[in-house]
Amino acid sequence: MTTADDCTVTGTPIVVNGSDATIKTLLASFLHNPALLDNFHIPRLKLRLATIQTWGVREGDHLVDIGCGQGESSLALATVVGDRGHVSAIDPAPLEYGHPFSMREAHDHIRQSVLGPRVSFYQADAPSFLADQRPDRPLDGAVLCQSLFYFPDERQVQSLFTTLQGAGISPVYVSEWSYAPSSETQAAHVLATTAQALYYRYKPAARIGVREQNVRAGVDQQAILRAAKAAGYRIARETLITPGQDMLEGQFEVRYVLGPLFQQRVADAALSKDQEAEIAAVVQELREEVEKELYSGGASVRAMDVWAPVFELAQ
């Protein structure tokens, strides 16, 4: 279909130009659990590479990766920008965050890897980094790779885009879950993330635990579009990427929301009765979804599409 900005949006199965050697290099550079290689790490790395390919990141680019976490997206970017490029990976989270490996452990491992010289890590948010650090050359773009769902509201997303606009950074590469199913078997993943989004919207603010889930979804696609436009950016192009069958993120999220840990967290969050009821209604809808005959026939819960827009400063 075509948007108002005349951007073609397509559901594209992942076909990565990266070779097996690229995946092996990434795995050697990234601290991971070997037991989760095929079911978790390789599908995620393939998705990162496909997203970067869709964005059009170039060899030699110098980029800031905002909300880098343990550095998975930063490493994938490093394979594309090459020795002439560089990735400044920033995240304000405590370095002890993460399980089973902390961010500190993951970053130290990357620094010692073959890709280490292409990546620099900073414990900082975007305003602090752009004010305090002096890159050797102007940045060629900013990356927000599934990190905007950590932002609690649209106002803070707009503030980030305004900071990037003030620094003259363009383009801004974004990827987020689409939060809309393009096939019936993706609906369960959407419902599981919706339940978690409601939980994080309503729970009192507190320090994030080291084993906290990665789904926040404080802002949706339309909120991101509004925030970027208000800060002076326009959407140059956008693509929907459909993950392969080996991407099990949807199954993981469904299992978590239907399991005892999520239910206990909701019970412990001191929510109002109406808020608890709203979350419970979504969880019940999820239970009914996965009990459909569709899944008894062997179909698995599919991960939803990834929305991958590129924003540029409006002229």
Rosetta silent file (secondary structure, phi, psi, omega in degrees, C-alpha in Angstrom):
SEQUENCE: MTTADDCTVTGTPIVVNGSDATIKTLLASFLHNPALLDNFHIPRLKLRLATIQTWGVREGDHLVDIGCGQGESSLALATVVGDRGHVSAIDPAPLEYGHPFSMREAHDHIRQSVLGPRVSFYQADAPSFLADQRPDRPLDGAVLCQSLFYFPDERQVQSLFTTLQGAGISPVYVSEWSYAPSSETQAAHVLATTAQALYYRYKPAARIGVREQNVRAGVDQQAILRAAKAAGYRIARETLITPGQDMLEGQFEVRYVLGPLFQQRVADAALSKDQEAEIAAVVQELREEVEKELYSGGASVRAMDVWAPVFELAQ
SCORE:     score description
SCORE:     0.000 S_00000001
   1 L     0.000  170.886 -178.956    0.000    0.000    0.000 S_00000001
   2 E  -122.514  134.423 -179.566    1.032    3.656   -0.226 S_00000001
   3 L   -86.197  178.320  178.550    1.033    6.140    2.626 S_00000001
   4 L   -63.490  -24.277  178.994    0.220    9.840    2.519 S_00000001
   5 L   -91.276   12.387  177.827    3.935   10.479    2.099 S_00000001
   6 L    61.350   37.169  177.812    3.984    8.218   -0.981 S_00000001
   7 L  -103.209  128.030  179.537    6.133    5.629    0.795 S_00000001
   8 E   -79.056  130.492  178.688    5.681    2.015   -0.238 S_00000001
   9 L  -114.680  124.673 -178.297    5.160   -0.376    2.645 S_00000001
  10 L  -130.953  147.182  170.438    5.705   -4.055    1.988 S_00000001
  11 E   -86.630  112.419 -170.435    5.701   -7.216    4.046 S_00000001
  12 E  -118.835  116.166  173.598    9.102   -8.660    3.174 S_00000001
  13 E   -59.258  148.011 -175.791   10.361  -12.099    4.252 S_00000001
  14 L   -71.356  120.624  170.280   13.868  -11.831    5.649 S_00000001
  15 L  -129.158  110.178 -172.264   16.558  -12.393    3.042 S_00000001
  16 L  -100.512  134.517  176.137   19.901  -11.325    4.438 S_00000001
  17 L   -76.508  -12.381  178.618   22.910  -10.476    2.306 S_00000001
  18 L   -69.051  138.414 -179.030   25.126  -11.379    5.262 S_00000001
  19 L   -84.224  174.220  174.059   26.948  -14.704    4.845 S_00000001
  20 H   -58.698  -32.886  179.428   27.313  -17.490    7.387 S_00000001
  21 H   -62.793  -36.896  178.025   30.723  -15.959    8.087 S_00000001
  22 H   -64.323  -45.238  178.561   29.015  -12.706    9.153 S_00000001
  23 H   -61.952  -41.996  179.522   26.741  -14.553   11.569 S_00000001
  24 H   -63.706  -39.564  177.703   29.720  -16.469   12.974 S_00000001
  25 H   -63.915  -42.647  178.972   31.640  -13.223   13.471 S_00000001
  26 H   -63.129  -43.524 -179.417   28.663  -11.680   15.266 S_00000001
  27 H   -65.924  -37.097  178.122   28.240  -14.703   17.527 S_00000001
  28 H   -68.109  -26.234 -176.327   31.947  -14.719   18.375 S_00000001
  29 H   -92.505  -13.530 -173.463   31.722  -11.026   19.255 S_00000001
  30 L  -113.556  128.523  179.223   28.497  -11.193   21.288 S_00000001
  31 L   -69.911  119.680 -173.867   28.224  -12.749   24.741 S_00000001
  32 L  -147.602  167.368  176.722   25.471  -15.337   24.440 S_00000001
  33 L   -92.803  112.574 -177.439   24.069  -18.603   25.757 S_00000001
  34 H   -56.982  -27.776 -179.472   25.052  -21.396   23.315 S_00000001
  35 H   -67.177  -19.988 -178.269   21.935  -23.358   24.284 S_00000001
  36 H  -104.948   16.987 -173.253   19.791  -20.577   22.775 S_00000001
  37 H   -57.181  -57.055 -173.597   21.749  -20.267   19.543 S_00000001
  38 H   -79.083  -31.335 -175.314   19.158  -21.512   17.035 S_00000001
  39 H   -89.574  -12.344 -174.767   15.994  -20.521   18.907 S_00000001
  40 H  -138.034  -62.176 -169.021   17.009  -17.012   19.942 S_00000001
  41 H   -68.715  -49.088 -177.413   20.358  -15.496   18.999 S_00000001
  42 H   -63.660  -46.334  177.055   20.666  -16.374   15.299 S_00000001
  43 H   -59.154  -38.273  179.266   17.081  -15.325   14.391 S_00000001
  44 H   -66.936  -41.402  178.626   17.560  -12.001   16.218 S_00000001
  45 H   -65.867  -39.076  176.158   20.863  -11.320   14.463 S_00000001
  46 H   -60.924  -41.327  178.964   19.277  -12.151   11.108 S_00000001
  47 H   -65.175  -41.932  177.992   16.480   -9.688   11.868 S_00000001
  48 H   -60.350  -45.892 -178.853   18.985   -6.974   12.826 S_00000001
  49 H   -65.017  -40.141  178.630   20.930   -7.475    9.586 S_00000001
  50 H   -64.410  -39.469  179.117   17.753   -7.465    7.494 S_00000001
  51 H   -64.637  -45.514  179.667   16.599   -4.239    9.152 S_00000001
  52 H   -62.603  -39.036  177.208   19.944   -2.519    8.554 S_00000001
  53 H   -62.365  -42.470  179.236   19.855   -3.672    4.945 S_00000001
  54 H   -64.959  -41.033  179.039   16.360   -2.222    4.551 S_00000001
  55 H   -60.782  -36.591 -175.854   17.406    1.115    6.076 S_00000001
  56 L    92.253   26.778  175.007   20.249    1.515    3.598 S_00000001
  57 L   -59.999  140.426 -172.736   23.110    2.007    6.087 S_00000001
  58 L  -111.293  154.492  172.169   26.352    2.436    4.142 S_00000001
  59 L   -61.378  136.812 -179.693   29.926    1.293    4.555 S_00000001
  60 L    91.537   -7.248  179.544   31.944    4.065    6.196 S_00000001
  61 L   -66.529  144.614  170.906   28.992    5.565    8.091 S_00000001
  62 E  -110.335  117.062 -170.213   29.562    6.965   11.584 S_00000001
  63 E  -126.342  154.168  168.707   26.400    6.348   13.610 S_00000001
  64 E  -108.802  123.931 -179.933   25.065    6.755   17.133 S_00000001
  65 E   -99.570  104.500 -172.229   23.087    3.712   18.309 S_00000001
  66 E   -90.253  124.426 -176.280   20.656    5.038   20.929 S_00000001
  67 L    77.267   49.260 -171.122   19.477    2.535   23.531 S_00000001
  68 L   -72.456  -19.532 -177.404   22.064   -0.057   22.534 S_00000001
  69 L    59.577 -130.691 -178.051   21.476   -2.385   25.488 S_00000001
  70 L   -80.441   -5.514  172.861   23.991   -5.224   25.422 S_00000001
  71 L   103.635   12.814 -179.156   25.180   -4.192   21.977 S_00000001
  72 H   -60.849  -50.565  179.468   23.441   -6.616   19.636 S_00000001
  73 H   -67.337  -35.183 -179.583   22.314   -3.930   17.178 S_00000001
  74 H   -62.501  -42.179  177.987   25.641   -2.098   17.523 S_00000001
  75 H   -64.888  -43.889  178.416   27.545   -5.204   16.443 S_00000001
  76 H   -60.168  -41.369  176.044   25.239   -5.792   13.478 S_00000001
  77 H   -62.505  -38.815 -177.901   25.797   -2.171   12.431 S_00000001
  78 H   -61.834  -33.460  178.761   29.559   -2.638   12.842 S_00000001
  79 H   -68.770  -25.209 -177.710   29.591   -5.417   10.247 S_00000001
  80 H   -89.016  -42.952 -176.664   27.985   -3.045    7.733 S_00000001
  81 H   -73.593  -22.318  174.345   29.890    0.208    8.376 S_00000001
  82 L    73.096 -170.722 -177.364   33.212   -1.632    8.200 S_00000001
  83 L   -68.416  -25.172  179.793   36.646   -0.469    9.301 S_00000001
  84 L   -82.526  -14.347  179.931   36.105    3.025    7.867 S_00000001
  85 L  -102.244 -179.292  178.579   32.912    3.501    9.864 S_00000001
  86 E  -158.484  149.025  178.178   32.143    3.593   13.565 S_00000001
  87 E  -119.987  117.693  171.634   29.237    3.014   15.941 S_00000001
  88 E   -92.933  108.404 -173.625   28.897    5.100   19.107 S_00000001
  89 E   -99.357  119.663 -175.068   26.635    2.927   21.250 S_00000001
  90 E  -123.786  145.345  176.663   24.840    4.743   24.077 S_00000001
  91 L  -162.354  129.519 -179.390   22.487    3.645   26.849 S_00000001
  92 L   -83.218   -3.565 -175.241   21.745    5.297   30.219 S_00000001
  93 L   -64.893  152.255  175.051   20.765    2.022   31.909 S_00000001
  94 L   -57.385  139.880 -177.326   22.811    0.733   34.870 S_00000001
  95 L   -67.692  -13.082  176.899   25.669   -1.449   33.647 S_00000001
  96 L   -83.049   -8.520 -178.399   24.463   -4.202   36.004 S_00000001
  97 L   -66.603  142.033  175.070   21.204   -4.481   34.015 S_00000001
  98 L   120.310  149.755  179.408   20.697   -7.684   32.083 S_00000001
  99 L  -153.330  135.758    3.899   20.398  -11.427   32.622 S_00000001
 100 L   -80.959   -7.830  178.390   22.145  -13.844   32.409 S_00000001
 101 L  -113.028  138.102  177.785   24.861  -11.402   31.330 S_00000001
 102 L   -78.019  164.728  175.851   25.005   -7.790   32.464 S_00000001
 103 H   -60.328  -38.673  179.610   25.531   -4.908   30.066 S_00000001
 104 H   -59.720  -46.966 -179.991   28.999   -4.422   31.544 S_00000001
 105 H   -63.483  -42.604 -179.157   29.976   -8.029   30.776 S_00000001
 106 H   -64.740  -43.917 -179.784   28.505   -7.852   27.274 S_00000001
 107 H   -65.699  -40.804  178.915   30.249   -4.573   26.435 S_00000001
 108 H   -62.717  -38.761  178.245   33.602   -5.807   27.754 S_00000001
 109 H   -63.483  -43.393  179.740   33.288   -8.926   25.596 S_00000001
 110 H   -63.932  -41.481 -179.683   32.586   -6.827   22.505 S_00000001
 111 H   -58.105  -32.636 -178.002   35.554   -4.547   23.205 S_00000001
 112 L   -88.843   -1.776 -175.408   37.854   -7.580   23.117 S_00000001
 113 L   -89.298  173.637  179.453   36.315   -8.988   19.919 S_00000001
 114 L   -63.952  -26.342  178.810   37.327   -8.553   16.289 S_00000001
 115 L   -90.448   -4.969 -176.368   34.528   -5.975   15.897 S_00000001
 116 H   -52.958  -43.252 -179.078   35.518   -4.113   19.056 S_00000001
 117 H   -62.836  -16.957 -178.143   37.502   -1.321   17.333 S_00000001
 118 H   -90.221   -5.827 -174.619   34.380   -0.345   15.370 S_00000001
 119 E  -129.413  134.939  171.671   32.203    0.223   18.473 S_00000001
 120 E  -121.993  135.668 -178.286   32.511    2.611   21.438 S_00000001
 121 E  -106.660  139.816  178.399   30.165    2.341   24.431 S_00000001
 122 E  -135.563  130.210  173.216   28.927    5.248   26.552 S_00000001
 123 L   -85.896   88.936 -173.567   26.656    5.112   29.600 S_00000001
 124 L  -161.400  155.721  169.380   24.703    8.196   28.594 S_00000001
 125 L   -89.699  174.511 -174.956   21.437    9.411   27.138 S_00000001
 126 H   -62.062  -46.399  179.938   21.344   11.228   23.797 S_00000001
 127 H   -59.268  -42.412 -179.350   21.412   14.828   25.153 S_00000001
 128 H   -66.312  -44.945 -179.489   24.399   14.073   27.399 S_00000001
 129 H   -61.199  -47.528 -176.543   26.310   12.226   24.696 S_00000001
 130 H   -69.249  -25.544  178.813   25.766   14.908   22.064 S_00000001
 131 H   -83.483  -33.980 -170.417   26.729   17.660   24.523 S_00000001
 132 H  -100.328  -27.884 -175.523   29.789   15.995   26.050 S_00000001
 133 L   -96.946  146.200  179.510   31.348   13.863   23.321 S_00000001
 134 L  -120.361   89.581  178.860   33.238   15.210   20.327 S_00000001
 135 L   -59.263  152.303 -179.537   33.219   12.637   17.513 S_00000001
 136 L   -61.540  -26.738 -179.675   36.165   12.766   15.114 S_00000001
 137 L  -147.519  162.135 -179.573   33.728   13.578   12.311 S_00000001
 138 L   -58.947  147.399  177.963   30.045   14.502   12.011 S_00000001
 139 L   -73.037  140.359  179.740   27.584   11.696   12.592 S_00000001
 140 L   -90.659   -3.344  179.036   25.975   10.248    9.467 S_00000001
 141 E   165.096  168.781  176.754   22.818    9.208   11.279 S_00000001
 142 E  -121.562  148.324 -178.218   21.182    7.939   14.447 S_00000001
 143 E  -120.614  132.221  174.005   19.771    4.480   15.086 S_00000001
 144 E  -126.273   83.936 -172.866   16.802    3.592   17.311 S_00000001
 145 E   -94.433   96.093 -178.490   16.646   -0.179   16.984 S_00000001
 146 L    49.425   46.189  177.298   13.658   -1.385   19.006 S_00000001
 147 L  -118.264  -14.925 -179.334   14.535    1.021   21.807 S_00000001
 148 H   -69.600  -19.479  178.229   11.655    3.521   21.641 S_00000001
 149 H   -71.492   -5.299  172.186    9.395    1.086   23.492 S_00000001
 150 H   -82.922  -14.917 -177.531   11.421    1.961   26.592 S_00000001
 151 L   -79.894  132.692 -172.717   10.155    5.556   26.386 S_00000001
 152 L   -73.583  -24.719 -176.452    7.134    6.091   28.648 S_00000001
 153 L  -157.766  169.582 -176.943    5.270    8.588   26.490 S_00000001
 154 H   -63.305  -33.720 -178.335    5.143   10.547   23.246 S_00000001
 155 H   -60.220  -41.568 -179.221    6.474   13.705   24.866 S_00000001
 156 H   -72.070  -32.238  174.871    9.802   12.064   25.671 S_00000001
 157 H   -65.686  -43.153  177.003   10.091   10.627   22.169 S_00000001
 158 H   -61.510  -39.474  178.330    9.512   14.108   20.743 S_00000001
 159 H   -60.379  -40.182  177.832   12.175   15.453   23.117 S_00000001
 160 H   -64.215  -47.774  178.680   14.650   12.910   21.736 S_00000001
 161 H   -61.652  -36.376  177.711   13.871   13.826   18.125 S_00000001
 162 H   -64.417  -39.587  176.205   14.197   17.510   19.048 S_00000001
 163 H   -61.650  -44.465  179.443   17.646   16.796   20.508 S_00000001
 164 H   -65.698  -39.135  177.979   18.682   15.023   17.305 S_00000001
 165 H   -62.876  -41.471  179.717   17.271   17.863   15.206 S_00000001
 166 H   -63.438  -28.067  177.939   19.254   20.384   17.251 S_00000001
 167 L   -89.456   -0.407  178.880   22.422   18.424   16.506 S_00000001
 168 L    70.458   26.959 -175.751   21.560   18.330   12.800 S_00000001
 169 L   -87.677  124.462 -179.987   21.473   14.526   12.729 S_00000001
 170 L  -160.793  135.231    3.817   19.796   13.014    9.690 S_00000001
 171 L   -82.235  171.649  172.192   18.719   10.396    8.802 S_00000001
 172 E  -117.027  118.169 -178.777   17.258    8.695   11.863 S_00000001
 173 E   -94.634  125.639 -176.430   16.811    4.954   11.414 S_00000001
 174 E  -124.440  143.393  166.241   14.005    3.427   13.516 S_00000001
 175 E  -140.974  136.722  177.177   12.707   -0.097   14.004 S_00000001
 176 E  -149.067  156.282  170.138    9.867   -1.210   16.257 S_00000001
 177 E   -58.253  144.665 -176.284    7.362   -4.027   16.361 S_00000001
 178 L   -73.684  -23.757 -176.924    4.375   -3.069   14.217 S_00000001
 179 L    57.045   28.743  174.927    1.840   -3.969   16.961 S_00000001
 180 L  -148.048  129.886 -178.335   -0.574   -5.012   14.210 S_00000001
 181 L   -77.589  134.560  172.541   -0.920   -8.534   12.785 S_00000001
 182 L  -100.705   -7.881  172.735   -0.454   -9.005    9.049 S_00000001
 183 L  -142.480  157.496 -172.412   -1.341  -12.691    9.389 S_00000001
 184 H   -61.164  -34.595 -175.885   -3.688  -14.511   11.765 S_00000001
 185 H   -76.839   -3.222  174.727   -0.911  -16.351   13.589 S_00000001
 186 H   -90.135  -11.621 -173.832    0.689  -13.038   14.628 S_00000001
 187 H   -60.689  -36.689 -178.517   -2.370  -11.942   16.646 S_00000001
 188 H   -64.795  -39.616  177.652   -1.250  -13.733   19.811 S_00000001
 189 H   -62.455  -41.681  178.734    2.080  -11.865   19.848 S_00000001
 190 H   -61.372  -44.868 -179.761    0.223   -8.565   19.500 S_00000001
 191 H   -64.878  -39.356  179.848   -2.070   -9.430   22.424 S_00000001
 192 H   -63.938  -40.640  178.958    0.860  -10.512   24.615 S_00000001
 193 H   -73.314  -30.919  177.187    2.674   -7.237   24.040 S_00000001
 194 H   -63.992  -43.574  178.700   -0.553   -5.285   24.581 S_00000001
 195 H   -60.416  -42.281  179.856   -0.997   -6.853   28.025 S_00000001
 196 H   -69.804  -36.686  178.209    2.575   -5.928   28.960 S_00000001
 197 H   -61.684  -41.924  177.907    2.204   -2.407   27.595 S_00000001
 198 H   -63.311  -41.737  179.309   -0.834   -1.859   29.833 S_00000001
 199 H   -59.159  -47.460 -178.387    1.084   -3.187   32.841 S_00000001
 200 H   -72.767  -25.449  176.313    3.988   -0.777   32.306 S_00000001
 201 H   -68.666  -37.739 -171.714    1.613    2.096   31.614 S_00000001
 202 H   -95.662  -26.124 -174.740   -0.176    1.642   34.925 S_00000001
 203 L   -69.355  145.973  177.666    2.476    0.388   37.348 S_00000001
 204 L   -60.601  145.788  179.744    4.138    2.982   39.596 S_00000001
 205 L   -61.950  135.789  179.233    7.534    4.168   38.380 S_00000001
 206 L  -156.622  164.873  177.619   10.357    2.165   39.911 S_00000001
 207 L   -63.865  132.951 -178.790   13.889    1.113   39.180 S_00000001
 208 L   -72.034  131.034  178.442   13.900   -1.542   36.465 S_00000001
 209 L   -75.165  160.977 -176.169   15.051   -4.930   37.729 S_00000001
 210 L   -67.681  -19.328 -178.748   17.859   -6.844   36.036 S_00000001
 211 L  -111.386   21.659  179.487   15.394   -9.523   34.879 S_00000001
 212 L   -67.510  146.921  177.578   12.653   -7.169   33.709 S_00000001
 213 L   -66.786  160.623 -177.046   11.005   -7.998   30.388 S_00000001
 214 L   -89.981   -3.422 -178.845   11.956   -6.018   27.284 S_00000001
 215 L   -90.345  124.776  174.193    8.411   -5.039   26.275 S_00000001
 216 L  -122.880  -56.608  176.842    7.282   -1.556   27.323 S_00000001
 217 L    56.581   45.967  176.460    5.384   -0.127   24.312 S_00000001
 218 L   -69.807  -23.014  179.202    4.774    3.255   25.873 S_00000001
 219 L  -131.021  148.072  177.585    4.370    4.706   22.386 S_00000001
 220 L  -106.995 -175.221 -175.535    2.896    3.274   19.224 S_00000001
 221 H   -58.396  -45.718 -178.168    3.620    3.843   15.548 S_00000001
 222 H   -66.432  -35.419  177.696    1.383    6.901   15.202 S_00000001
 223 H   -65.081  -39.504  177.921    2.890    8.503   18.315 S_00000001
 224 H   -64.607  -42.765  178.772    6.386    8.084   16.871 S_00000001
 225 H   -61.552  -43.493  179.391    5.280    9.642   13.584 S_00000001
 226 H   -65.031  -43.067 -178.210    3.740   12.629   15.384 S_00000001
 227 H   -62.996  -43.100 -179.818    6.793   13.096   17.605 S_00000001
 228 H   -65.474  -43.748  179.848    9.196   13.046   14.669 S_00000001
 229 H   -62.532  -42.418 -179.212    7.090   15.475   12.638 S_00000001
 230 H   -63.637  -26.176 -179.582    6.783   17.900   15.560 S_00000001
 231 L   -90.939    0.186  176.221   10.583   17.919   15.857 S_00000001
 232 L   100.926   16.960  178.253   11.086   18.752   12.191 S_00000001
 233 E  -107.247  152.194  172.504   11.518   15.316   10.610 S_00000001
 234 E  -121.723  154.750  178.902    9.646   13.744    7.719 S_00000001
 235 E   -84.768  119.659 -177.197    9.368   10.071    6.916 S_00000001
 236 E   -84.158  -39.369  177.779   11.495    9.335    3.854 S_00000001
 237 E  -164.594  160.866  178.909   10.566    5.667    3.479 S_00000001
 238 E  -151.889  148.840 -178.247    9.243    2.787    5.557 S_00000001
 239 E  -139.862  146.621  169.551    9.133   -0.971    5.272 S_00000001
 240 E  -103.245  125.682  179.213    7.461   -3.820    7.116 S_00000001
 241 E  -106.784  125.158  178.396    9.749   -6.802    7.652 S_00000001
 242 E   -95.211  112.862 -179.821    8.120  -10.152    8.316 S_00000001
 243 L   -62.591  155.994  178.543   10.373  -12.316   10.512 S_00000001
 244 L   -74.842  173.486 -179.186   10.972  -15.919    9.541 S_00000001
 245 L   -61.913  -24.763 -177.138    9.462  -18.957   11.230 S_00000001
 246 L   -79.371   -5.473  177.253   12.603  -19.348   13.333 S_00000001
 247 L   -83.389  106.521 -171.289   11.944  -16.028   15.111 S_00000001
 248 L   -99.528   15.042 -177.450   10.281  -17.248   18.317 S_00000001
 249 H   -55.475  -40.219  179.628    9.818  -13.893   20.045 S_00000001
 250 H   -62.002  -42.732  178.926    6.040  -14.192   19.766 S_00000001
 251 H   -65.216  -40.539  178.571    6.033  -17.589   21.439 S_00000001
 252 H   -60.393  -45.516 -176.120    8.291  -16.348   24.245 S_00000001
 253 H   -68.473  -38.933  178.257    6.046  -13.359   24.976 S_00000001
 254 H   -63.430  -45.123  179.989    2.845  -15.425   24.906 S_00000001
 255 H   -60.702  -40.764 -179.325    4.330  -17.985   27.298 S_00000001
 256 H   -65.517  -47.747 -176.101    5.421  -15.224   29.679 S_00000001
 257 H   -66.949  -33.415  179.643    2.067  -13.395   29.746 S_00000001
 258 H   -85.852   -4.535 -177.793    0.111  -16.613   30.278 S_00000001
 259 L   -91.919  175.923 -174.256    2.538  -17.815   32.936 S_00000001
 260 H   -70.930  -28.398 -175.375    2.623  -17.210   36.697 S_00000001
 261 H   -65.304  -45.597  179.590    5.396  -14.583   36.730 S_00000001
 262 H   -64.987  -42.305 -179.958    3.443  -11.968   34.771 S_00000001
 263 H   -61.260  -38.355  179.325    0.300  -12.639   36.790 S_00000001
 264 H   -68.870  -39.366  178.782    2.266  -12.185   40.014 S_00000001
 265 H   -63.923  -39.214  177.059    3.816   -8.934   38.802 S_00000001
 266 H   -64.353  -43.384 -178.914    0.379   -7.553   37.985 S_00000001
 267 H   -64.745  -32.594 -176.978   -0.905   -8.604   41.414 S_00000001
 268 H   -86.448   -4.566 -171.027    2.079   -6.971   43.162 S_00000001
 269 L   -85.867    0.052  178.937    1.881   -3.677   41.239 S_00000001
 270 L    55.831   46.993  178.652   -0.828   -2.075   43.404 S_00000001
 271 L   -84.227  163.043  174.336   -3.002   -1.271   40.395 S_00000001
 272 L   -73.041  163.655  179.216   -6.590   -0.102   40.595 S_00000001
 273 H   -61.581  -38.422  179.403   -9.353   -2.652   40.098 S_00000001
 274 H   -65.344  -40.393  179.562  -10.192   -1.139   36.725 S_00000001
 275 H   -66.289  -43.903  177.319   -6.568   -1.352   35.596 S_00000001
 276 H   -61.222  -40.259 -179.085   -6.256   -4.964   36.728 S_00000001
 277 H   -65.912  -37.860  179.600   -9.504   -5.784   34.957 S_00000001
 278 H   -64.580  -43.746  178.203   -8.299   -4.198   31.711 S_00000001
 279 H   -65.863  -42.899 -179.585   -5.110   -6.263   31.755 S_00000001
 280 H   -61.165  -35.251  179.663   -7.034   -9.408   32.708 S_00000001
 281 H   -65.586  -39.722  178.725   -9.381   -8.901   29.756 S_00000001
 282 H   -68.759  -40.498  178.212   -6.451   -8.807   27.317 S_00000001
 283 H   -62.328  -40.968  177.980   -4.900  -11.894   28.942 S_00000001
 284 H   -64.602  -40.411  176.785   -8.217  -13.720   28.605 S_00000001
 285 H   -61.811  -37.605  177.430   -8.440  -12.694   24.957 S_00000001
 286 H   -65.161  -43.221  178.258   -4.935  -14.089   24.496 S_00000001
 287 H   -57.678  -44.704 -179.397   -5.945  -17.398   26.120 S_00000001
 288 H   -66.868  -34.906  179.815   -8.883  -17.673   23.734 S_00000001
 289 H   -63.017  -48.155 -175.112   -6.663  -16.770   20.780 S_00000001
 290 H   -76.353   -9.948  175.945   -4.126  -19.554   21.375 S_00000001
 291 L   -89.567    0.857 -179.572   -6.934  -22.082   21.909 S_00000001
 292 L   -63.898  151.101  179.795   -8.188  -21.564   18.354 S_00000001
 293 H   -58.590  -26.920  178.413   -8.305  -24.583   16.072 S_00000001
 294 H   -50.154  -43.198 -175.788   -5.738  -22.791   13.915 S_00000001
 295 H   -82.218  -25.888  177.852   -2.992  -23.689   16.412 S_00000001
 296 H   -67.578  -19.794  178.519   -4.171  -27.253   17.035 S_00000001
 297 L   -82.461    5.773  176.758   -3.337  -27.919   13.400 S_00000001
 298 L   104.656   -6.530  178.443    0.352  -27.371   14.066 S_00000001
 299 L   -70.402  143.710  179.569    0.609  -23.657   13.336 S_00000001
 300 L  -104.892  156.825  171.955    2.872  -21.735   15.697 S_00000001
 301 L   -62.699  125.049  179.721    2.529  -18.251   17.105 S_00000001
 302 L   -97.571  145.074  172.962    4.420  -16.019   14.675 S_00000001
 303 L   -66.989  140.155  179.620    6.371  -12.933   15.634 S_00000001
 304 L   -69.308  166.754  179.882    4.677   -9.777   14.386 S_00000001
 305 L   -66.123  157.666  174.000    6.171   -7.636   11.644 S_00000001
 306 E  -105.904  127.866  176.731    8.867   -5.059   12.302 S_00000001
 307 E   -88.425  124.272 -174.183    8.196   -1.484   11.172 S_00000001
 308 E  -127.957   80.143  178.569   11.408    0.043    9.804 S_00000001
 309 E   -87.785  157.881  171.908   11.030    3.739    8.867 S_00000001
 310 E  -120.967  123.738 -179.963   13.772    6.187    7.927 S_00000001
 311 E  -104.975  140.845  175.735   13.286    9.816    9.003 S_00000001
 312 E  -126.926  153.046  176.077   15.033   12.803    7.439 S_00000001
 313 E   -64.066  130.950  178.106   15.101   16.452    8.433 S_00000001
 314 L   -69.355  140.217 -179.711   12.417   18.354    6.555 S_00000001
 315 L   -82.016    0.000    0.000   13.786   21.023    4.242 S_00000001
